[in-house]
Amino acid sequence: MLYENVITKPVYRVLSNLTQENRPEVALPLALKELLRLKLNEAKERKLAFEAKYGRPFESFKTAWDADEIADRYSYEVESDYWEWEAAVTDELQLTEMTTQLL
């Protein structure tokens, strides 16, 4: 079997325990879907936290940022929030795409 050469015994045991599935060809996609779901939820939560903090979605914030309408935009807090928020939005898009590839 292909998986015997790729998946080590400890990884196989963890996959089997996590998914309650002994067939690696079934367990691995199940585990990946669960990981993607968790990561997607994390990205959404990060995005929503910034939306709540700044009272708008990222695209609106970015437009205001580009127009120099954000107060203290070069302060450490606001600038780092911008980059982290952009990363959360990007992560959400990429993870959503990956999720659809596994369906």
N, C-alpha and C positions, 0 to 999 in steps of 0.2 A: 504494500500500500504506500502511496506517495507520502502520506502524512508521517509515517514511521521514520522517514529520513529527514523530515523537516521539524517536527514537533518533538521536543524532548519529553521524557517521561514525567518530570515534574510539571511541565507546562500542560501536558495532557491531563494529569490529575487535577490541576486547578481548573482547566476548562470543563472537565467532567463534573467536578463539584459545583462550579458556578452555574452551569446550565442544566445539570441533571440529565445530561446526554452523553452516552458513551461513544457515539460515532463522531470522530473529529470533523468530518465533512459537514456535519450538522452543528456541532458545538461551536466551531470557530465563527461561522456567520452569526449565530445567536449572540455570542460574546461581543462581536464587533458591533452589532446593532445596539446592544445595551450600552456599550462604551460611547457610541455616537450619540445616543439619546441623552446620556448624562452630560457629555461635553456640550451638546446643543442647548440643553437647559441652562448650563453654566453661562454660556455666551449670551443667551437671552436675558438671564438675570442681571448680568453685568450691563448690558445695553439698557435695560429698563431702569436700573439704578441711576445711570447718567441722564436718561430722559426725565426721571423724576427730579433729579438735582437741578437740571437746567430748564425744565419745563417745556421741552420740545424734542422732536426726533432729531437724529444725527444730521440728516440732510439739511434741515433748517438751521441747525447750529453751524454746520460747515459753510453754508451760504453766508450767514452773518459773520463768521470768522473771516472768510475771504473778502468780505466787504468792510473789514476792520470795524465791525459793530459790536464786538465782544469786549466788554470792559476787562482790563487786566489780562488780555489774551496771552501775553508773554510771561505772565507770572508762572512760577513752577507748577502750582496747583492746576490752573486752567489749561496750560499747555500739556501737562502730563495727562490730564483728563481727556483732552482732545485725542491724543495718540492712543490711549487705552480704549476709549470709546470707539474710535475708528477700527481698532483691532477686534473689538467685540462684534461690531457689525460685519466685518470681513469674515471672522470666524463663523458667525451664524450662517452667512451665505454659503461658505465652503462646506460646512458640516451638513447643511440642508441638502446640498448637491450630492455629497457622499452618501447620505441616507437614501436618497432616491435611487442611487446606483445599486444599492443592496436589495432593493425590493424585487 
